[in-house]
Amino acid sequence: MQVNRGTPTQAKKPVALVIGNFDGVHLGHQAMLSRLKEASKRLNLASCVMTFEPHPREFFAPDQAPTRLTSLREKLELLAEYGVDQVQICRFNYDFAKISAKEFVTHILQQGLAAQWVLVGDDFRFGARRAGDLAMLRSLSSSYGFEVAEMSAYSVDGLRVSSTAVRKALSSDDLGLARRLLGRPYSISGKVVNGDKLGKRIGFPTANMQLRHNRPPLSGIFAVEVRGALDTSPQQVIRGVASLGVRPTVHEGGKPVLEVHLFDFNQEIYGRHLRMDFLHKLRDEEKYSDLDALIRQIRLDVENAKKYFQTAQSATA
């Protein structure tokens, strides 16, 4: 997958295009990507996703912007898995925000990307002060030589699929609902980095994952499945118990940390890029009176996570 950054200025080849933030790449986004792939094949065009970094709401009101479901890297990983040919990451800044709706069409869609087919959601807005909408895009399309397609709301069990709905499910610890909306377990990926080695000292070695989420959409102790730990079999699943939170027993006012204890695993994996699927929440994060109390609770967490996997395996056998 080709990744281009910045505002496109001169296209090298025409594309079929879908525009959106794609936070989480949930089932609604996946439906858009399916339509994109079908159109690109039918029209013999490269498939292209245009997205924005940072999210416009993060740029205009960072304190009020919703927490991200996926970092930029995670988003790109998911888009690659769904077979997108290229991604255009437009840097959202004051200059980009000042582009008028018509300039967006003429300079970016036509000249910069040579879009011949454009898919957007029914609530799509574009240009300075969000002046452009779907009706305007349709009115300009014939003059500039591209076809406009509309994506209506996508629902699962009567619930509209959206990034907001996924965030709500995660914040209320409903990992099952989040999984139905995403079409897969919620995951976080990142590189294994050095930690304070506390887990190893207390008998439960952990891999600390670099966390690019300033405000993760969930927290607590979880039964997880991890991929990427083995060089020879990067897709092999290793089960474990993970902690996502500020670790109040050992740190006061700390930043969120994601660490995982992998079952029956003792290899050095610093620098590896892991992908962690969150399958079941065991409990909320708590502060304990001393390390002995914390060790007892970790031992219980490991037991409960293994029981969860045994039960889940029996249910599918």
Helices and strands as residue ranges (DSSP letters): E 2-5, E 15-19, H 27-43, E 46-53, H 56-60, H 72-81, E 86-91, H 94-97, H 101-103, I 104-112, E 115-121, E 125-126, G 128-130, E 132-133, H 134-144, E 147-151, E 155-156, E 159-160, H 163-171, H 175-182, E 186-193, H 198-201, E 207-209, E 220-227, E 238-245, E 257-262, E 273-283, H 291-316
